[in-house]
Amino acid sequence: MQVIFELERGDGEAEGALRYQLEEARATPDQAEFAAGLVQGVLDHRHDIDREIEEASTHWRLDQMAKVERAVLRLATYELLFSREVPPKAAINESIELAKTFGGDESGRFVNGVLGHIAERREHLRRASGE
C-alpha cells in the first residue's frame, strides 16, 4: 500500500519505491515477490480498477478521495478483481485496517462501503457467468 501511495505523489517510479519499502520492512524473498506482484498488478490494471472504484463510490469521484484511501482502494480492488491469492473477505478486512491506520477517522468506514459494493458486484457477475 505504501508503494501505491508513493506513486500517487507522482515523484517516484515503482521499482525504486518498491525496493525501498521492501528494504525498510526487511521482507523475505517470498514477501518481496508477493508485494511486487501486487504493485505490478495495480499498475497493469489501473484503468479498470479506477473505473470500478468510481462506479462503487456513489458520492466521491476518485480525484476527490484522500490519497491514502485511493491507494488502499486501488490495492484492494486489484485483489478483489484480478488476484486469486487473497480471499475477498481478507482483502476487505486488511484494507479497512490500513485505512484506519493511515487515513482519517472515517476512512475505514468509507473503504468498507466502496469495497463492499465492488465485492457484491463481483459476486453477482461471477454467479451470472456460472463460475
N, C-alpha and C positions, 0 to 999 in steps of 0.2 A: 504494500500500500504506500509505503514511503517513497518508493521509486516512482510510482504513478503520480503521486503528489508532486514530487520534484520536477517531473516532466511537465506538469501543469504550469509551472512558472515560466517555462519556455527557455530556461537558461542552461539546460543540460542535455546530454544525449544519453540514451537508455543504457548503453553498455557501461559507461563511466559511472552513472548513478547506481546501477545495479552492483557493480564491483565494489563501490564504496560501502553500500549498505550491507553487502554480504561480509565484507571485512569487519565492519563495525559489529555485526551480530555474531561473528566467528562461526559462520554457517558451515555445516558439513557439506561434502560434495553432493549428497542427495538433496539436502535443503537448497543448495545453490541451483541445482538442476531444476527442481520444482519451481523455485522463485523465477528463474529465467524463463521457464515455460509460461508462467502466468503473465509476466511483463510482456513477452513477445505476443502472447495471445491477445492481450488487451490492445496492443498496438496494431496487430493484424486485423482485428475485428472492430476497431473503434467506431467506424461509421454505423454499423449495425447496433453496437452497444449503445451509442448515444441516441439513436432512434428509439430503441426500447425504453431507455430511461425517460426520454421526452414524452413518449406515449403513456408511460405509467405514472408520471408526475403530473397530476391534474392542475396544480396551481403554480408550479415553478418551471420556468424554462431552464435549460442546462446552464446557460450563462448567468443566471440569477442565483444559482446554488453556490454555497461556500465551496472553496477548493477541496477541503477535506472531505466533505460529503460527496462531491463529484468523483474524487479519487476512489473512495470506498465503494460507491455505486458502480463505477466502471469495473473495478476488480470483481465484485460480487456478481454483476451481470454477466461478465465473461464466464465465471464459474457456473452460473445457472444455465446459460445458453450453449456453451461450447465445450466445457470441461466435464468429463465423466469421472474425474478423480475425486471430486469433492461432493458429498451428498448435499442436496439443496438446503435442508434444514441447518446443516453445519455452516454452509456458506452464509446464510442469512444471520444466524446467531453470532458468528465471528465478526461479521460486518457491523452488526449493532454494537458489539463491544468496542470495535475500532472507532466507530463514530462517537460513542460516549467518551472514549479516552481522549481522542484528538480533536473532537468538534465541540460545539456549544451544547447548552442544556437540552435542546430539543432535537439534536442530531440523531440520536438513537431512534427516537420515535419516527422521525422523517424517513430515515433509511429503511426502517422496518416497513413502513407503509408502501414505499416505492417498490422495494424488493418483493413484498407480498403480492402486489399487482403483477409484477413480472413473473413470479413463480406460478401464480394462478393461470395466467395466460399460457405459459409454457406447458403446464399440465393439461389444460384444455386442448391445446394443439396436439399434444402427444396422444391423448385419448382419441381425438378426432381422426388422427392418422393411423390408429390401430396399433401403435407402438407398444 
